[in-house]
Amino acid sequence: MARACEICGRGPATGNNVSHSNRHTRRRWLVNLQNVRVLLNGNARKMRVCTRCLRSGRVARAV
């Protein structure tokens, strides 16, 4: 699934742009995804992880 966190599964949220004249057009709020090398079962692999998971420590980062 594109544009989704591989840890928590969080994806884009949808809603409306609302102009000053109160016109509504559809818009999307995208998740802040980062490509991170993660140690998984002893070997490193790249994952697309949201910054909320990185900050909370749900991902053990590898260097």
C-alpha positions as CSV (number, residue, x, y, z in Angstrom):
1,M,0.0,0.0,0.0
2,A,1.5,3.3,-1.1
3,R,1.9,6.3,1.2
4,A,1.3,4.3,4.4
5,C,3.4,3.5,7.4
6,E,4.7,-0.1,7.5
7,I,4.5,-0.1,11.3
8,C,1.1,1.4,12.2
9,G,-0.6,1.4,8.8
10,R,-1.4,5.1,9.0
11,G,-2.3,6.5,5.6
12,P,-3.6,9.7,4.0
13,A,-6.5,11.5,5.5
14,T,-9.1,13.3,3.3
15,G,-11.2,16.4,3.8
16,N,-12.0,19.7,2.2
17,N,-10.2,22.9,1.3
18,V,-12.6,25.7,2.3
19,S,-12.0,29.1,0.6
20,H,-13.0,32.5,2.0
21,S,-16.2,32.3,-0.1
22,N,-16.9,28.9,1.5
23,R,-16.3,26.8,-1.7
24,H,-15.3,23.2,-0.9
25,T,-12.8,21.2,-2.9
26,R,-11.4,17.9,-1.9
27,R,-7.9,17.6,-0.5
28,R,-5.5,15.1,1.2
29,W,-3.3,15.3,4.2
30,L,-0.3,13.0,3.5
31,V,1.6,11.1,6.3
32,N,5.2,12.3,6.9
33,L,7.0,9.1,5.9
34,Q,10.7,8.6,6.2
35,N,12.8,5.8,4.6
36,V,14.7,4.2,7.5
37,R,17.0,1.2,7.8
38,V,15.6,-1.0,10.6
39,L,17.0,-4.1,12.3
40,L,14.4,-6.8,11.9
41,N,15.2,-10.4,13.1
42,G,18.9,-9.6,13.0
43,N,19.2,-8.3,9.4
44,A,18.8,-4.7,8.2
45,R,16.0,-3.7,5.8
46,K,14.6,-0.4,4.6
47,M,11.0,0.5,5.6
48,R,8.8,3.5,5.1
49,V,7.9,4.6,8.6
50,C,5.9,7.7,9.8
51,T,7.6,10.2,12.1
52,R,5.1,9.5,14.9
53,C,6.4,5.9,15.1
54,L,10.0,7.1,15.0
55,R,9.5,9.6,17.8
56,S,7.6,7.2,20.0
57,G,10.3,4.5,19.7
58,R,8.2,1.8,18.0
59,V,11.0,1.4,15.5
60,A,14.6,0.3,16.5
61,R,16.7,2.3,14.1
62,A,19.9,0.8,12.6
63,V,22.8,2.9,11.5
